[in-house]
Amino acid sequence: MTLEEGLELITNYKKGLEKFLETLPEQSVQLGSEMIQTLTLNSKNQIANLEAIEKSLKRPPKS
């Protein structure tokens, strides 16, 4: 896998998580507020982790 392919996978995964977060409030009746809070926090943490990975991959290598 190339760096570009890896970055594209990260971008697509982040978009999926962001879409999940957008639709999560619609599920509140079925899931309950505590589960919504847990899923929201977990998703935001995953996005932050992906952004950190993305940032480190884009950093030029040290010589």
C-alpha positions as a Markdown table, in Angstrom:
| # | Residue | x | y | z |
|---|---|---|---|---|
| 1 | Met | 0.0 | 0.0 | 0.0 |
| 2 | Thr | 1.3 | 3.4 | -0.9 |
| 3 | Leu | 1.2 | 6.5 | 1.4 |
| 4 | Glu | -1.5 | 8.0 | -0.8 |
| 5 | Glu | -3.7 | 4.9 | -0.6 |
| 6 | Gly | -3.3 | 4.8 | 3.2 |
| 7 | Leu | -4.2 | 8.5 | 3.5 |
| 8 | Glu | -7.2 | 7.9 | 1.3 |
| 9 | Leu | -8.3 | 5.0 | 3.6 |
| 10 | Ile | -8.0 | 7.3 | 6.6 |
| 11 | Thr | -10.0 | 10.0 | 4.9 |
| 12 | Asn | -12.8 | 7.6 | 3.9 |
| 13 | Tyr | -12.9 | 6.2 | 7.5 |
| 14 | Lys | -13.1 | 9.7 | 9.0 |
| 15 | Lys | -15.9 | 10.5 | 6.6 |
| 16 | Gly | -17.8 | 7.4 | 7.7 |
| 17 | Leu | -17.4 | 8.2 | 11.3 |
| 18 | Glu | -18.5 | 11.8 | 10.7 |
| 19 | Lys | -21.6 | 10.6 | 8.9 |
| 20 | Phe | -22.3 | 8.2 | 11.8 |
| 21 | Leu | -22.1 | 11.1 | 14.2 |
| 22 | Glu | -24.5 | 13.1 | 12.1 |
| 23 | Thr | -27.1 | 10.3 | 12.1 |
| 24 | Leu | -26.6 | 9.2 | 15.8 |
| 25 | Pro | -29.1 | 11.6 | 17.3 |
| 26 | Glu | -31.8 | 10.0 | 15.2 |
| 27 | Gln | -31.2 | 6.7 | 17.0 |
| 28 | Ser | -31.6 | 8.2 | 20.5 |
| 29 | Val | -35.1 | 6.7 | 21.0 |
| 30 | Gln | -33.8 | 3.2 | 20.3 |
| 31 | Leu | -30.4 | 3.5 | 22.0 |
| 32 | Gly | -30.9 | 5.8 | 24.9 |
| 33 | Ser | -28.9 | 8.9 | 25.9 |
| 34 | Glu | -26.1 | 7.1 | 27.7 |
| 35 | Met | -25.3 | 4.9 | 24.7 |
| 36 | Ile | -25.4 | 7.9 | 22.4 |
| 37 | Gln | -22.9 | 9.7 | 24.6 |
| 38 | Thr | -20.6 | 6.7 | 24.7 |
| 39 | Leu | -20.8 | 6.2 | 20.9 |
| 40 | Thr | -20.3 | 9.9 | 20.3 |
| 41 | Leu | -17.2 | 10.1 | 22.5 |
| 42 | Asn | -15.7 | 6.9 | 21.0 |
| 43 | Ser | -16.3 | 8.2 | 17.5 |
| 44 | Lys | -14.7 | 11.6 | 18.3 |
| 45 | Asn | -11.7 | 9.8 | 19.8 |
| 46 | Gln | -11.3 | 7.6 | 16.7 |
| 47 | Ile | -11.4 | 10.7 | 14.5 |
| 48 | Ala | -8.8 | 12.4 | 16.6 |
| 49 | Asn | -6.6 | 9.3 | 16.5 |
| 50 | Leu | -7.0 | 9.1 | 12.7 |
| 51 | Glu | -6.0 | 12.8 | 12.4 |
| 52 | Ala | -2.9 | 12.2 | 14.4 |
| 53 | Ile | -1.9 | 9.2 | 12.2 |
| 54 | Glu | -2.6 | 11.3 | 9.1 |
| 55 | Lys | -0.5 | 14.1 | 10.4 |
| 56 | Ser | 2.4 | 11.8 | 11.2 |
| 57 | Leu | 2.2 | 10.2 | 7.8 |
| 58 | Lys | 2.3 | 13.5 | 6.0 |
| 59 | Arg | 5.3 | 14.7 | 8.0 |
| 60 | Pro | 8.5 | 14.6 | 6.0 |
| 61 | Pro | 10.9 | 11.8 | 7.1 |
| 62 | Lys | 13.8 | 12.8 | 9.3 |
| 63 | Ser | 17.2 | 12.3 | 7.6 |
